């Protein structure tokens, strides 16, 4: 075995390229990436006290190294923060839990209850987090008097509660009620927070008002829905806007979901019935029952105005477009969980209704003030009743779509999508925007799928971290107690350092490979060599294989590792695995110029643990006819994030 050793660039330059030093032939190259490594499960979250039928994981949200999970069936009756979790005195009072990542490990940080819990309030039906602020909805809280939680005169009026973390301690900061609180409004069905702004949806509010700050006292449009905006100044919250759509209609359920990004707020109305398609169509048409819609509002100078009215490009009865949304800047994803197309992948046939309730998601982009639908997303394994689009999450150029009805029993990441043995186990699909548009990159399941788990009932994404709720999972031996799962969905490796002039340094003596090529500088064969990975980048699994293709045939090749990224001209190529550079393994390329590692990358690279980033290349001998005449060259490089 050739042990890793740290070698400076100068030492590498002087290495003797003799057959005895290069080792024995390796296996032929392994091409492509392993789908199972496109994401990694980091943690399974359960409360410190699990109880039957708590439905923990019904709602989830994440912000940096903290997450909030709602359990609206939880029965605790002890008020405030971190009370007695074993108390079961108030049926369906509900609870919310804050988790924090400490030293790389997710731990429960707080158990949240309102200052005055009550049976049946369903606190935790909605929850959102941003930094040190958490907001929790309680759709069945019964007060009709703003500021008086003791009043129970308006059954199912609803409420929302704001909690803040100061000096490491969580406490309730505010108790929010609608300015027109009324029985059965279900205020608190959905909540959103960003900075000092909170939005609360009331899906059964019944005013016929339209637009911003209309007549709240009118109850002539049953279950049309509304949303309320609050702002915090000096720790004090006040209602600043009352929002209704431009085409308020009976049973539209406006406010079923609210998503905020800066000064843009998008609100879904999953039962809206217009037959319009696309952007800003005729909203007065009610010919397509519960087709659904989404409304974009923007804030300028403290004033909100509706900017756009969004519909799917193909509208059908009962699609429920707009029941689930995700917003990040100028990009929006809208789920339609009961869309019926049997298409798969991206931009398939929307008019095909061959897979009832299979579900879909739509991507919209804004340029200036104009919104356009840019993609129609379906699962790679579309099936009837999968409800793809039941939950959606978005961060930058990454989208995750949940399908809680998906039926595969294959566990973990990258499993068998064709298996239909476990109805309503649920699955998540990770899409990323690449040079050719959106593409599905990963397929996620729980570690042990069971019938009816409904994994992906709720999801949230912040950067590379995804949290997924599964409220019917059995945990701690308790049926339907629920769980949430945290995944790292970052690409585990990135190929870079192409010898096409784009690596920050030019190839020596003008031997660049083809523009856009995913390979190193051209060698004497007229092409460049490419490095790829197979297996996983999980440190504990230690099954990563490095493979070089397109190098010179039947020549020694040395796989090397670097701790820093460089692009230094060296011999006929670019050295991108920077100081300190380590020698991993020596192999001999086959007749096609391919070779692979056969030994432990973790051991030979002395990778001390997960969370490390390392750079890999293949340095190979090139005969004297090489472009620069120096006798050796480098492949492209791969940057690996060890999980």
C-alpha positions in Angstrom: 0.0 0.0 0.0 1.3 3.5 -0.8 0.7 5.7 2.1 -0.2 9.3 1.7 2.6 11.8 2.3 2.6 15.5 2.2 4.7 16.9 -0.6 5.4 20.4 -1.6 5.0 21.6 -5.2 8.8 21.8 -5.5 9.2 18.2 -4.3 6.5 17.1 -6.7 8.3 18.8 -9.6 11.4 16.8 -8.8 9.7 13.4 -8.4 11.4 10.7 -10.4 8.9 9.2 -13.0 10.2 5.6 -13.0 8.1 2.6 -13.3 9.0 1.2 -9.9 7.7 4.3 -8.3 4.4 4.3 -10.0 3.0 1.0 -8.8 0.8 -1.7 -10.3 -2.0 -1.3 -12.8 -5.4 -0.3 -11.5 -8.9 -1.2 -12.6 -10.5 0.5 -15.6 -12.2 3.8 -15.1 -15.6 4.0 -13.4 -17.7 6.7 -15.1 -20.3 9.0 -13.7 -21.6 10.0 -10.3 -23.4 7.9 -7.8 -27.0 9.3 -7.3 -26.9 8.1 -3.7 -24.2 10.6 -3.0 -26.2 13.6 -4.3 -27.5 14.2 -0.8 -26.8 12.9 2.7 -29.0 12.4 5.7 -27.5 14.4 8.6 -30.1 13.9 11.4 -33.5 12.5 12.3 -35.2 14.9 14.7 -37.8 13.8 17.3 -38.9 15.6 20.4 -37.3 14.7 23.7 -40.7 13.3 24.7 -42.5 11.5 21.8 -46.2 10.7 22.2 -48.8 8.9 20.1 -50.6 11.0 17.6 -48.6 14.2 18.2 -48.1 14.7 14.5 -44.6 16.2 15.0 -43.3 17.3 11.6 -46.6 18.5 10.2 -44.8 21.8 9.6 -41.1 22.6 9.5 -38.9 25.6 8.8 -35.1 26.3 8.9 -32.9 29.3 9.2 -29.1 28.7 9.3 -28.3 26.4 12.2 -31.8 26.5 13.7 -35.1 24.8 12.8 -38.6 24.9 14.1 -41.0 21.9 14.0 -44.7 22.0 14.7 -46.8 19.3 16.4 -50.3 20.6 16.5 -51.8 17.4 18.1 -49.5 17.6 21.1 -51.4 17.6 24.4 -49.2 19.5 26.8 -50.9 22.0 29.1 -47.9 23.7 30.7 -47.5 27.3 29.5 -44.3 29.0 28.3 -40.9 27.7 27.2 -39.3 24.4 28.2 -42.1 23.3 30.5 -43.1 19.8 31.4 -43.2 17.8 28.2 -44.8 14.8 29.9 -47.9 16.7 30.7 -50.9 15.6 28.6 -53.7 17.7 30.2 -54.9 19.7 27.2 -55.9 17.6 24.1 -54.6 19.1 20.8 -53.3 22.2 22.5 -50.3 21.8 20.3 -46.6 22.6 20.6 -43.5 23.8 18.6 -39.9 22.7 19.0 -36.7 24.6 18.2 -33.6 22.6 17.2 -30.1 24.0 16.9 -27.0 22.5 15.3 -24.3 22.5 18.0 -20.8 21.2 17.1 -22.3 19.6 14.0 -25.0 17.8 15.9 -28.7 18.8 15.9 -30.2 19.0 19.4 -33.5 20.2 20.8 -33.1 23.7 22.1 -36.6 24.8 23.1 -40.1 23.4 23.7 -42.6 26.2 22.9 -46.0 26.7 24.3 -48.1 29.9 24.4 -48.4 31.8 27.7 -52.0 30.6 27.8 -52.4 27.2 26.1 -55.9 25.8 25.6 -57.3 22.5 24.5 -58.0 22.3 20.8 -56.1 25.5 19.8 -53.8 23.5 17.6 -50.8 25.7 18.3 -48.1 24.5 15.9 -50.3 24.0 12.8 -48.0 26.6 11.3 -44.5 27.7 12.2 -41.7 29.8 10.7 -38.2 30.9 11.8 -35.8 33.6 10.8 -32.7 34.0 12.9 -33.7 34.5 16.5 -37.4 34.9 15.8 -40.1 32.2 15.6 -43.7 32.7 14.8 -46.3 29.9 15.5 -49.9 29.7 14.3 -52.9 28.3 16.3 -55.8 28.2 13.9 -58.4 27.3 16.4 -57.6 29.7 19.2 -60.9 31.3 20.1 -60.4 34.9 21.3 -62.3 37.7 19.5 -60.5 40.4 21.4 -57.1 41.5 20.2 -54.7 41.3 23.2 -56.9 39.2 25.4 -56.1 35.5 25.2 -58.6 34.7 28.0 -61.5 35.5 25.7 -63.1 32.5 24.1 -66.0 34.0 22.3 -65.0 33.4 18.7 -64.5 29.7 18.1 -61.7 28.9 15.7 -60.9 32.6 15.1 -57.2 31.7 15.3 -54.1 33.4 16.6 -50.3 33.7 16.1 -47.5 33.9 18.6 -44.0 35.5 18.2 -41.1 34.0 20.2 -37.6 35.5 20.3 -34.2 34.3 21.5 -32.2 36.7 23.6 -29.0 35.8 25.4 -29.7 32.2 24.5 -33.1 32.1 26.1 -36.4 31.8 24.2 -39.5 33.7 25.3 -42.9 34.8 23.9 -42.7 38.4 22.6 -46.1 38.9 21.1 -49.6 37.5 20.8 -51.1 38.4 17.4 -54.8 38.6 16.4 -56.5 39.8 13.2 -57.9 43.3 13.4 -61.3 41.8 12.4 -61.1 38.5 14.4 -64.2 36.4 13.7 -65.3 32.9 14.5 -64.1 30.2 12.0 -61.6 32.5 10.2 -58.7 30.1 10.8 -56.3 33.0 11.2 -52.9 31.3 11.8 -53.4 28.6 9.3 -50.1 29.8 7.7 -47.4 32.1 9.1 -44.2 33.6 7.6 -41.4 35.7 9.1 -38.4 37.6 7.7 -36.6 40.1 9.8 -39.1 42.4 11.4 -42.0 41.4 9.2 -44.6 38.7 9.9 -47.4 37.6 7.6 -50.3 35.6 8.9 -52.9 33.8 6.6 -56.6 33.4 7.5 -57.9 31.0 4.9 -61.6 31.2 6.0 -61.9 35.0 6.5 -65.0 36.1 4.6 -64.6 39.7 3.5 -65.5 40.6 -0.1 -62.9 43.4 -0.1 -60.3 43.5 -2.8 -56.7 44.8 -2.7 -54.9 46.4 0.2 -56.6 47.7 3.4 -60.1 47.3 2.2 -63.3 46.9 4.3 -62.5 44.2 6.9 -66.0 44.2 8.3 -67.8 42.8 5.2 -68.5 39.1 5.5 -70.3 38.5 2.2 -67.6 36.4 0.5 -67.5 33.1 2.5 -64.1 31.6 3.0 -62.5 33.9 0.5 -59.5 34.3 2.8 -57.1 37.1 3.8 -53.5 37.8 4.9 -52.3 40.2 7.5 -48.9 41.9 7.6 -47.2 43.0 10.9 -44.0 44.9 11.5 -41.8 45.1 14.6 -40.3 48.4 15.8 -38.4 48.4 19.0 -39.7 45.0 20.0 -43.4 46.1 19.5 -45.5 44.5 16.7 -48.3 46.3 14.9 -50.5 45.4 11.9 -49.5 47.4 8.9 -51.5 45.8 6.1 -54.7 43.8 5.4 -54.3 42.0 2.0 -57.0 40.6 -0.3 -56.6 39.6 -3.9 -57.8 41.6 -6.9 -60.5 39.1 -7.6 -61.8 38.0 -4.2 -64.2 35.1 -4.5 -66.2 32.7 -2.3 -64.2 29.7 -1.1 -60.9 30.9 -2.8 -58.9 30.2 0.4 -56.5 33.2 -0.2 -53.8 33.0 2.5 -53.4 29.2 2.5 -49.7 29.9 2.1 -47.7 33.1 2.4 -44.0 33.5 1.4 -41.9 36.5 1.9 -38.5 37.5 0.4 -37.4 41.0 1.0 -40.1 43.4 -0.2 -41.9 40.7 -2.2 -44.7 38.6 -0.8 -46.5 35.8 -2.6 -49.8 34.5 -1.3 -51.6 31.4 -2.5 -55.3 30.8 -3.1 -55.5 27.1 -3.7 -59.3 27.0 -4.4 -59.5 30.1 -6.7 -61.5 29.0 -9.8 -60.6 31.2 -12.7 -60.0 29.5 -16.1 -57.3 32.1 -17.0 -53.8 30.8 -17.8 -50.4 32.5 -17.4 -49.8 35.9 -16.0 -52.5 38.6 -15.3 -55.3 36.8 -17.1 -59.1 37.4 -16.5 -59.6 36.7 -12.9 -63.3 37.2 -13.0 -63.9 33.8 -14.7 -64.9 31.1 -12.2 -65.2 28.2 -14.7 -62.5 25.9 -13.3 -63.4 24.8 -9.8 -60.4 24.9 -7.4 -57.8 25.4 -10.1 -55.9 27.7 -7.8 -53.8 30.9 -8.2 -51.0 32.8 -6.7 -50.7 36.6 -6.1 -47.5 38.6 -5.9 -47.5 41.7 -3.7 -44.5 44.2 -3.5 -43.7 46.7 -0.8 -42.4 50.2 -1.6 -42.1 52.9 1.0 -44.1 50.8 3.4 -47.1 50.4 1.1 -48.1 47.1 -0.5 -49.5 46.7 -4.0 -50.4 43.6 -6.0 -47.8 43.2 -8.8 -49.0 40.0 -10.5 -51.7 37.4 -10.7 -50.3 34.0 -11.6 -52.0 30.9 -13.0 -50.6 27.7 -14.4 -50.0 27.4 -18.1 -52.5 24.6 -18.2 -55.5 25.0 -15.9 -57.7 22.1 -14.7 -60.3 21.4 -12.1 -59.0 20.5 -8.6 -55.3 21.1 -9.4 -54.9 23.2 -6.3 -52.2 25.4 -7.9 -50.9 27.8 -5.2 -51.5 25.6 -2.1 -47.8 25.4 -1.7 -45.2 28.0 -2.6 -41.5 28.8 -2.3 -40.0 32.2 -3.0 -36.3 33.4 -3.2 -35.7 36.8 -4.7 -37.0 36.9 -8.2 -37.7 33.1 -8.4 -40.9 31.4 -7.4 -42.0 27.8 -7.3 -45.7 26.9 -7.1 -47.0 23.4 -6.4 -50.1 21.9 -7.9 -50.4 18.6 -6.0 -53.4 17.3 -7.9 -52.3 18.1 -11.5 -52.9 15.0 -13.7 -50.2 14.9 -16.3 -48.2 11.6 -16.8 -45.2 13.5 -18.1 -41.9 13.0 -16.4 -38.9 15.4 -15.9 -38.8 19.0 -17.0 -41.1 20.7 -19.5 -43.1 17.6 -20.5 -46.6 17.5 -21.9 -48.8 19.5 -19.6 -52.0 18.6 -21.5 -51.7 14.9 -20.8 -54.1 13.8 -18.0 -53.0 10.2 -17.8 -51.9 10.1 -14.2 -54.6 11.5 -11.9 -53.4 13.5 -8.9 -49.8 12.8 -9.8 -48.9 16.5 -9.2 -46.6 19.1 -10.7 -44.7 22.2 -9.9 -44.2 25.4 -11.9 -41.2 27.8 -11.8 -41.7 31.5 -12.4 -39.0 34.1 -12.8 -39.2 37.9 -12.6 -37.2 40.3 -14.7 -37.8 43.9 -13.7 -41.5 43.8 -12.8 -42.5 41.1 -15.3 -43.1 37.5 -14.3 -42.8 34.6 -16.7 -43.3 30.8 -16.3 -39.9 29.2 -17.1 -40.3 25.5 -16.2 -42.9 22.8 -15.6 -41.5 20.1 -13.3 -42.6 16.5 -12.8 -41.1 13.6 -11.0 -38.8 11.2 -12.7 -41.2 8.4 -11.7 -44.6 10.1 -12.1 -47.5 7.9 -10.8 -51.2 8.6 -10.1 -51.9 9.9 -6.6 -48.3 10.7 -5.8 -49.2 14.4 -5.0 -45.9 15.7 -6.4 -45.9 19.4 -5.4 -47.6 18.8 -2.0 -44.6 20.7 -0.6 -41.9 22.8 -2.3 -38.7 24.4 -1.2 -36.3 26.8 -2.9 -32.9 28.3 -2.3 -31.0 29.9 -5.1 -30.6 27.5 -8.0 -31.9 24.5 -6.1 -35.5 23.4 -5.8 -36.9 20.5 -3.8 -40.3 19.1 -4.5 -42.2 16.8 -2.2 -44.6 14.0 -3.2 -46.2 12.6 0.0 -48.2 10.0 -1.9 -45.1 8.5 -3.6 -45.0 4.7 -2.9 -41.5 3.4 -3.2 -40.3 1.3 -0.3 -36.6 1.9 -1.2 -34.8 3.7 1.7 -32.4 6.5 1.8 -30.9 8.5 -1.1 -30.9 7.4 -4.7 -33.0 4.3 -4.3 -35.3 2.3 -6.6 -37.9 4.7 -7.8 -39.9 2.0 -9.6 -40.8 0.2 -6.4 -44.5 0.9 -5.6 -44.8 -1.4 -2.5 -45.3 1.4 0.1 -48.2 3.7 -0.6 -48.0 7.2 0.8 -44.5 6.7 2.1 -43.5 9.9 0.4 -40.4 11.1 -1.4 -38.5 14.3 -2.2 -36.9 15.3 -5.5 -34.0 17.7 -5.7 -33.6 19.8 -8.9 -30.8 22.1 -9.8 -30.4 24.7 -12.5 -27.5 23.8 -14.8 -26.3 25.0 -18.2 -29.1 23.2 -20.0 -31.8 24.3 -17.6 -33.4 22.5 -14.6 -32.5 18.9 -14.0 -33.4 16.4 -11.3 -30.3 15.5 -9.3 -31.4 13.5 -6.3 -34.3 11.3 -5.0 -34.7 11.2 -1.2 -36.6 8.8 1.1 -36.6 8.2 4.9 -34.1 5.6 6.2 -37.0 3.1 6.6 -40.1 4.0 4.6 -43.4 2.8 5.9 -46.9 2.9 4.4 -48.6 6.2 5.2 -45.5 8.0 6.7 -46.3 11.0 4.4 -42.6 12.0 4.3 -42.5 15.6 2.7 -45.8 16.8 4.3 -43.6 19.9 4.9 -40.2 21.0 3.8 -37.9 24.0 4.1 -34.5 24.7 2.5 -31.7 27.1 3.5 -28.7 26.9 1.3 -27.4 23.3 1.3 -29.6 22.2 4.3 -33.0 20.7 3.8 -35.5 19.8 6.5 -38.4 17.4 5.8 -41.3 16.6 8.0 -43.1 13.2 8.2 -45.9 13.6 10.7 -47.1 10.0 10.6 -43.7 8.3 11.2 -43.6 6.1 14.3 -40.8 7.2 16.7 -40.0 5.9 20.1 -42.6 3.2 19.6 -45.4 5.8 19.5 -47.7 5.6 16.5 -48.0 8.8 14.4 -45.7 10.7 16.8 -43.8 12.1 13.8 -40.3 13.0 12.9 -38.3 15.4 10.8 -35.2 14.7 8.7 -32.2 17.0 8.0 -30.3 16.5 4.7 -27.2 18.0 3.2 -28.2 18.5 -0.5 -25.1 20.2 -1.7 -23.3 18.7 -4.7 -20.7 16.5 -3.1 -18.1 17.3 -5.7 -17.4 19.9 -8.4 -15.3 19.3 -11.5 -13.2 22.4 -12.3 -9.7 23.5 -13.5 -10.4 22.9 -17.2 -7.5 23.5 -19.6 -9.6 25.7 -21.8 -8.4 29.0 -20.5 -11.2 29.4 -18.0 -9.3 28.2 -14.9 -7.7 31.5 -14.0 -4.4 30.5 -15.6 -3.5 29.5 -19.2 -2.1 26.2 -20.2 1.6 26.2 -20.8 2.8 26.7 -24.4 -0.7 27.2 -25.7 -1.9 23.6 -25.3 -5.5 24.5 -24.2 -8.2 21.8 -24.7 -11.5 22.6 -26.4 -13.5 25.5 -25.0 -16.0 24.4 -22.5 -14.3 21.0 -22.1 -14.5 19.3 -18.7 -10.9 18.2 -18.8 -7.3 19.4 -18.3 -4.8 20.9 -20.7 -4.2 19.0 -24.0 -1.5 16.4 -24.0 0.4 14.8 -26.9 -2.7 12.9 -28.0 -4.4 16.2 -28.8 -7.0 16.1 -26.0 -7.1 16.7 -22.2 -7.6 14.2 -19.4 -10.7 14.4 -17.2 -11.1 13.3 -13.6 -14.4 12.0 -12.2 -15.7 10.4 -9.0 -17.8 7.4 -8.2 -19.1 6.2 -4.9 -20.0 8.4 -2.0 -18.2 11.3 -0.3 -19.3 10.1 3.2 -16.2 10.0 5.3 -17.3 7.0 7.3 -18.2 5.0 4.2 -14.8 5.7 2.6 -15.9 4.3 -0.8 -15.0 7.2 -3.1 -13.2 6.2 -6.3 -11.3 8.7 -8.4 -11.1 7.9 -12.1 -9.1 9.5 -14.9 -10.1 9.2 -18.6 -8.5 10.5 -21.7 -4.9 10.4 -20.4 -2.0 8.9 -22.3 -2.5 5.1 -22.7 -0.3 2.6 -20.8 1.4 5.3 -18.8 2.0 5.8 -15.1 -0.6 8.1 -13.4 -0.4 9.5 -9.8 -3.6 10.6 -8.0 -2.9 13.6 -5.8 -4.8 15.6 -3.2 -4.5 19.2 -2.3 -5.9 21.3 0.6 -6.2 24.5 -1.4 -7.4 25.5 -4.9 -4.9 26.8 -7.3 -4.3 27.0 -11.0 -0.6 27.0 -11.4 1.1 26.1 -14.8 3.2 23.1 -14.1 4.9 20.9 -16.8 2.4 20.6 -19.6 -0.7 21.2 -17.4 -2.2 23.1 -14.5 -1.6 22.1 -10.9 -4.9 22.8 -9.2 -4.5 20.6 -6.0 -2.6 23.2 -4.1 -0.3 23.2 -1.1 0.1 21.0 0.8 -0.1 18.5 -2.0 -0.4 14.8 -1.1 0.3 11.7 -3.1 -2.6 9.2 -2.9 -2.0 6.3 -5.2 -0.1 5.3 -8.3 -1.7 3.4 -11.2 -1.1 2.6 -14.9 -3.6 3.8 -17.5 -5.1 1.2 -19.8 -5.2 1.3 -23.6 -7.7 4.1 -23.6 -5.9 6.3 -21.1 -8.1 5.4 -18.1 -7.2 4.4 -14.6 -8.9 4.4 -11.1 -7.9 4.4 -7.5 -8.2 1.1 -5.7 -7.1 2.2 -2.2 -8.7 4.3 0.5 -8.9 8.0 -0.4 -9.7 8.8 3.2 -6.7 6.9 4.6 -4.2 7.8 1.9 -5.3 11.4 1.8 -5.3 11.6 5.6 -8.7 13.2 5.6 -9.3 13.8 9.3 -13.1 13.9 9.3 -16.3 15.1 7.7 -16.7 18.8 6.9 -13.3 19.0 5.1 -12.9 20.1 1.5 -10.1 18.6 -0.6 -9.0 18.9 -4.2 -8.0 15.9 -6.4 -6.2 15.5 -9.7 -4.3 12.9 -11.7 -0.8 13.6 -12.8 0.3 11.3 -15.6 3.4 10.7 -17.8 3.3 11.9 -21.3 6.0 10.8 -23.8 8.7 13.2 -25.0 6.4 14.4 -27.8 4.2 16.2 -25.3 3.2 19.8 -26.3 5.7 21.5 -24.0 8.2 18.7 -24.1 8.3 18.2 -20.3 6.9 14.7 -20.3 3.9 15.0 -18.0 0.5 16.6 -17.7 -2.5 16.9 -15.3 -6.2 16.1 -15.6 -8.9 18.5 -14.6 -9.5 18.7 -10.9 -12.4 17.7 -8.6 -13.3 19.6 -5.4 -14.8 17.2 -2.9 -16.8 18.2 0.2 -16.4 15.3 2.6 -19.7 14.6 4.4 
